[in-house]
Amino acid sequence: MKKTLTIKDIAELANVSITTVSRVLNKNNWVSDKTRSRVEKVIQENNFSPNLLARGMISKKTRTLAIIVSDISNPYFVMLVTQIEHESLQAGYKVTLYDTQSANKSSSSADIISEENIFSSITDSQIDGVIILGGNIDYNDVPGPYHEALTHLCATVPVVVVGRELDGIDYSCIERDQTGCVERVTQYLIGKNYQQIGFIGGSKNVYITCQRVAAFRQALERENLPVADEFIIQNNFYSEHGYQATEQLLALNKPLPQALVCINDHVAKGVIRALKDNNLNVPQDIAVASCEYFPGSEYYIPRITTVDHQNKIIGREVMSRLMLLLENNEQKIPPVKIPLNLIPGESA
């Protein structure tokens, strides 16, 4: 009697993973045409018919993903969510967005949604996978209730985090290069012979700010350049904070640094506006550069010298990892860092 082939047998004959065979059977777009053709050829040659019960179990998935962001008005999150949603649709999944507004300090307390409540809601619903972008996971001291809720969420559903790894919690992590972006832009300024450089933006409570400020200090120290604490102002991530920080520098009533590194393009725009309002030109009187590109900066006057973190690549990596997790929860995927791209502009 001829042996009845299984999905595993088809995967071995086609020299692909079981996950890939499953995607072909479910007409998932997340497979290249070449690989799909190879699998379909093996299926046809062996008259393979998938087990109907197994197909029924697969079909119970809602094909719905949850994305949790801490402020959807932030261009970084807008870019990333847009890319992830595009990749999700290509893979046959729809997306539910949760915006906590926890990152935007201009929001009232009534606007902020508890991330723990969102996690609980997701575990009680039919969500296939979760993507976390920012929030309490970004703070130096992660709140205990959040840690517990995230641990429970990760034990219930596949989770991908764009951020950092937390010890003792099982999720797939995609790390952005938080130090390399600062090193690239600071070295660029040093290469243009700026020697007195300040740093503007971010929050002392957020781990990426600590990483970026530390990298800024180290970049100056390696070149034996002065590090002035009064020229390092960490007050938040939005344009108004760049403006306020610049006013704070001007209030010192002493010579300004020759150049400023800003934590992102939003802050850089606030800095440039404040300098302009005080009759100072960029870069003639003071140069301004940014650690993180936001769309539209290339149309600003002056165009901002900045660093592109390549959110398109991040979005593709998020979905690639989540697809693997949805098919094989036991597979350990090591963290990766996405390459950076320095964009020289007119501001420095």
C-alpha positions as CSV (number, residue, x, y, z in Angstrom):
1,M,0.0,0.0,0.0
2,K,1.4,3.4,-1.0
3,K,2.3,5.7,1.9
4,T,0.0,8.8,2.3
5,L,2.3,11.8,2.0
6,T,2.2,14.5,4.7
7,I,3.0,18.2,4.5
8,K,6.4,17.3,6.0
9,D,7.1,14.9,3.2
10,I,6.2,17.5,0.6
11,A,8.5,20.0,2.3
12,E,11.4,17.6,2.2
13,L,10.8,16.7,-1.5
14,A,10.6,20.4,-2.4
15,N,13.6,21.3,-0.2
16,V,11.6,23.9,1.7
17,S,10.2,24.4,5.2
18,I,6.8,23.1,6.4
19,T,5.9,26.7,6.8
20,T,6.4,27.4,3.1
21,V,4.3,24.4,2.1
22,S,1.5,25.6,4.4
23,R,1.6,29.1,2.8
24,V,1.4,27.7,-0.7
25,L,-1.6,25.5,0.3
26,N,-3.3,28.6,1.8
27,K,-2.5,30.7,-1.2
28,N,-0.4,33.1,0.9
29,N,1.5,35.8,-1.0
30,W,4.4,35.6,1.3
31,V,6.2,33.1,-1.0
32,S,8.3,33.8,-4.1
33,D,7.0,32.7,-7.5
34,K,10.0,30.4,-8.0
35,T,9.5,28.7,-4.6
36,R,5.7,28.4,-5.1
37,S,6.2,26.8,-8.5
38,R,8.6,24.2,-7.1
39,V,6.2,23.3,-4.3
40,E,3.2,23.1,-6.6
41,K,5.2,20.8,-8.9
42,V,6.0,18.4,-6.1
43,I,2.3,18.5,-5.0
44,Q,1.1,17.7,-8.5
45,E,3.7,15.0,-9.2
46,N,2.7,13.2,-6.0
47,N,-1.1,13.8,-6.2
48,F,-0.9,15.3,-2.8
49,S,-4.2,16.2,-1.1
50,P,-3.9,18.0,2.3
51,N,-5.6,16.7,5.3
52,L,-9.0,18.4,5.4
53,L,-9.0,18.5,9.2
54,A,-5.6,20.2,9.3
55,R,-6.8,22.7,6.6
56,G,-9.8,23.4,8.8
57,M,-7.7,24.1,11.8
58,I,-5.6,26.6,9.7
59,S,-8.7,28.3,8.5
60,K,-9.8,29.1,12.0
61,K,-7.2,31.9,12.1
62,T,-8.8,35.3,12.0
63,R,-5.8,36.6,9.9
64,T,-5.9,39.7,12.0
65,L,-2.8,41.4,13.5
66,A,-2.7,44.0,16.2
67,I,-0.2,47.0,16.1
68,I,0.3,48.9,19.3
69,V,1.9,52.4,19.1
70,S,2.5,55.1,21.7
71,D,1.7,58.1,19.4
72,I,0.4,57.6,15.8
73,S,0.9,61.3,15.1
74,N,4.7,60.7,15.3
75,P,6.0,60.4,11.7
76,Y,8.2,57.5,12.8
77,F,5.2,55.5,13.8
78,V,3.2,56.7,10.7
79,M,6.0,55.4,8.4
80,L,6.4,52.1,10.2
81,V,2.7,51.4,10.5
82,T,2.1,52.2,6.8
83,Q,4.9,49.8,5.8
84,I,3.7,47.0,8.1
85,E,0.2,47.4,6.9
86,H,1.3,47.1,3.3
87,E,3.3,44.0,4.1
88,S,0.4,42.5,6.1
89,L,-2.0,43.0,3.2
90,Q,0.4,41.3,0.9
91,A,0.6,38.4,3.3
92,G,-3.2,38.2,3.5
93,Y,-3.7,39.8,7.0
94,K,-5.7,42.8,8.1
95,V,-4.5,45.1,10.9
96,T,-6.1,46.5,14.0
97,L,-4.3,49.6,15.4
98,Y,-4.1,50.6,19.0
99,D,-2.8,54.1,19.7
100,T,-2.1,54.6,23.4
101,Q,-0.9,58.3,23.1
102,S,1.5,57.6,26.0
103,A,4.4,59.1,24.2
104,N,2.8,62.5,23.5
105,K,3.1,64.5,26.6
106,S,0.7,67.1,25.2
107,S,-2.1,64.6,25.4
108,S,-4.4,64.8,28.5
109,S,-4.4,61.9,30.9
110,A,-7.9,61.0,29.7
111,D,-6.5,60.4,26.1
112,I,-3.9,57.9,27.3
113,I,-4.9,54.2,27.1
114,S,-3.3,51.7,29.5
115,E,-1.1,49.3,27.5
116,E,-1.9,46.6,30.1
117,N,-5.6,47.0,29.3
118,I,-4.8,46.6,25.6
119,F,-2.7,43.5,26.2
120,S,-5.6,42.0,28.2
121,S,-8.1,42.9,25.5
122,I,-5.9,41.2,22.8
123,T,-5.5,38.0,24.8
124,D,-9.3,37.8,25.2
125,S,-9.9,38.3,21.4
126,Q,-9.0,36.4,18.3
127,I,-5.8,38.1,17.2
128,D,-3.2,36.0,15.4
129,G,-0.1,38.2,16.2
130,V,1.0,41.4,17.9
131,I,3.5,44.1,16.9
132,I,4.6,46.6,19.6
133,L,6.1,50.0,18.6
134,G,7.1,52.1,21.6
135,G,5.3,52.6,24.8
136,N,6.3,51.5,28.3
137,I,8.8,49.1,26.9
138,D,11.0,52.1,25.9
139,Y,11.4,53.4,29.4
140,N,14.5,52.8,31.4
141,D,12.5,51.5,34.3
142,V,9.7,49.3,32.9
143,P,6.6,49.3,35.2
144,G,6.0,46.1,37.0
145,P,2.3,45.7,35.9
146,Y,3.4,46.3,32.3
147,H,6.1,43.7,32.6
148,E,3.6,41.1,33.9
149,A,1.0,41.9,31.3
150,L,3.6,41.7,28.5
151,T,4.8,38.4,29.8
152,H,1.3,37.0,29.7
153,L,0.6,38.4,26.2
154,C,3.8,36.8,24.8
155,A,2.7,33.5,26.4
156,T,-0.6,33.7,24.6
157,V,0.1,35.1,21.1
158,P,3.2,35.6,18.9
159,V,4.7,39.1,19.5
160,V,7.3,41.2,17.6
161,V,8.8,44.3,19.3
162,V,10.6,47.0,17.4
163,G,12.8,48.2,20.3
164,R,14.8,46.2,22.8
165,E,14.9,42.9,24.5
166,L,13.7,42.5,28.1
167,D,15.1,39.6,30.1
168,G,12.7,36.9,30.9
169,I,10.1,37.7,28.2
170,D,9.8,35.6,25.1
171,Y,9.2,37.8,22.0
172,S,11.0,38.5,18.7
173,C,13.0,41.7,18.8
174,I,14.1,44.0,16.0
175,E,16.6,46.6,17.2
176,R,17.2,49.9,15.5
177,D,20.8,51.2,15.6
178,Q,20.3,53.9,18.3
179,T,24.1,54.6,18.8
180,G,25.2,54.4,15.1
181,C,22.8,57.2,14.0
182,V,24.4,59.6,16.5
183,E,27.9,58.5,15.7
184,R,27.3,59.0,12.0
185,V,25.9,62.5,12.3
186,T,28.3,63.7,15.0
187,Q,31.3,62.5,12.9
188,Y,29.8,64.3,9.9
189,L,29.8,67.5,11.9
190,I,33.3,67.0,13.2
191,G,34.5,66.3,9.7
192,K,33.2,69.7,8.7
193,N,35.4,71.2,11.4
194,Y,32.7,71.9,14.0
195,Q,34.3,71.5,17.4
196,Q,31.8,72.8,19.9
197,I,28.7,70.7,19.5
198,G,25.5,70.3,21.6
199,F,22.7,67.8,21.8
200,I,19.0,68.6,21.9
201,G,15.9,66.5,22.5
202,G,14.8,63.2,24.0
203,S,13.8,62.2,27.5
204,K,16.1,61.1,30.3
205,N,13.5,58.4,31.2
206,V,13.6,56.8,27.7
207,Y,16.4,54.3,27.0
208,I,17.0,55.4,23.4
209,T,17.8,58.9,24.7
210,C,20.3,57.5,27.2
211,Q,21.9,55.5,24.4
212,R,22.1,58.4,22.0
213,V,23.4,60.9,24.5
214,A,26.1,58.4,25.6
215,A,27.1,57.8,22.0
216,F,27.3,61.6,21.5
217,R,29.6,62.0,24.5
218,Q,31.8,59.2,23.3
219,A,32.1,60.5,19.8
220,L,33.3,63.9,21.1
221,E,35.6,62.3,23.6
222,R,37.3,60.1,21.0
223,E,38.2,63.3,19.1
224,N,39.3,65.1,22.3
225,L,36.6,67.6,21.9
226,P,34.9,69.4,24.8
227,V,31.6,67.9,26.2
228,A,29.6,70.7,27.8
229,D,26.7,69.5,30.0
230,E,24.9,72.8,29.6
231,F,24.7,72.2,25.8
232,I,23.0,68.8,26.3
233,I,19.2,69.4,26.8
234,Q,16.8,66.4,27.1
235,N,13.3,67.7,27.2
236,N,11.2,65.5,24.7
237,F,10.8,64.5,21.1
238,Y,8.6,67.1,19.4
239,S,9.1,70.4,17.6
240,E,8.0,72.6,20.5
241,H,10.7,70.9,22.6
242,G,13.4,71.8,20.1
243,Y,12.1,75.4,20.2
244,Q,12.1,75.5,24.0
245,A,15.6,74.0,24.3
246,T,17.0,76.6,21.9
247,E,15.4,79.3,24.0
248,Q,17.1,77.7,27.0
249,L,20.5,77.8,25.3
250,L,20.0,81.5,24.3
251,A,19.0,82.3,27.9
252,L,22.5,81.3,29.1
253,N,23.8,84.5,27.6
254,K,27.0,83.0,26.4
255,P,28.3,81.9,23.0
256,L,26.3,79.1,21.5
257,P,27.9,75.9,20.3
258,Q,28.9,75.8,16.7
259,A,26.6,72.9,15.9
260,L,23.6,71.0,17.4
261,V,22.7,67.3,17.1
262,C,19.0,66.8,17.5
263,I,17.3,63.6,18.5
264,N,15.0,63.7,15.4
265,D,13.8,65.9,12.5
266,H,10.9,67.2,14.5
267,V,13.2,68.6,17.2
268,A,15.6,69.9,14.5
269,K,12.7,71.9,12.9
270,G,11.8,73.4,16.3
271,V,15.5,74.4,16.8
272,I,15.8,76.0,13.4
273,R,12.6,78.0,13.9
274,A,13.8,79.3,17.3
275,L,17.1,80.3,15.8
276,K,15.4,82.1,12.9
277,D,13.1,83.9,15.4
278,N,16.3,85.2,17.1
279,N,17.9,86.3,13.9
280,L,20.3,83.4,13.6
281,N,20.8,81.6,10.3
282,V,21.4,77.9,9.8
283,P,24.1,76.8,9.0
284,Q,25.8,80.2,8.7
285,D,25.6,81.1,12.4
286,I,25.0,77.5,13.8
287,A,24.7,74.1,12.1
288,V,21.9,71.8,12.9
289,A,21.7,68.0,12.2
290,S,19.4,65.2,13.2
291,C,19.7,61.5,14.3
292,E,16.4,60.4,12.7
293,Y,14.8,61.2,9.4
294,F,11.1,62.0,9.1
295,P,9.3,62.3,5.7
296,G,9.2,65.8,4.4
297,S,12.4,67.0,5.9
298,E,13.9,67.1,2.4
299,Y,11.4,69.9,1.5
300,Y,12.1,72.0,4.6
301,I,14.2,75.1,4.3
302,P,17.0,74.4,4.9
303,R,17.0,70.7,4.0
304,I,18.0,68.9,7.2
305,T,21.1,66.8,7.5
306,T,19.8,63.6,9.0
307,V,19.9,59.8,9.3
308,D,17.4,57.5,7.6
309,H,16.7,54.4,9.8
310,Q,15.1,52.7,6.7
311,N,11.6,51.9,8.0
312,K,10.7,50.1,4.8
313,I,13.3,47.4,5.7
314,I,12.1,47.4,9.3
315,G,8.5,46.9,8.2
316,R,9.5,43.9,6.0
317,E,11.6,42.4,8.8
318,V,8.7,42.7,11.2
319,M,6.3,40.8,8.9
320,S,9.0,38.2,8.0
321,R,9.5,37.4,11.7
322,L,5.9,37.4,12.6
323,M,5.1,35.0,9.7
324,L,7.7,32.6,11.1
325,L,6.4,32.9,14.6
326,L,2.8,32.3,13.4
327,E,3.9,29.0,11.8
328,N,6.6,27.9,14.3
329,N,6.4,29.3,17.8
330,E,9.4,27.4,19.0
331,Q,11.8,29.0,16.5
332,K,14.3,31.4,18.2
333,I,15.0,34.3,15.9
334,P,18.1,36.4,16.9
335,P,17.7,40.2,17.1
336,V,19.0,42.2,14.1
337,K,20.0,45.8,13.5
338,I,18.9,47.6,10.4
339,P,21.5,49.5,8.4
340,L,21.5,53.3,8.5
341,N,21.8,55.9,5.7
342,L,23.2,59.4,6.3
343,I,21.4,62.1,4.3
344,P,23.5,65.2,3.9
345,G,21.4,68.4,3.7
346,E,21.7,72.2,3.8
347,S,21.4,72.6,7.6
348,A,25.0,71.5,8.4
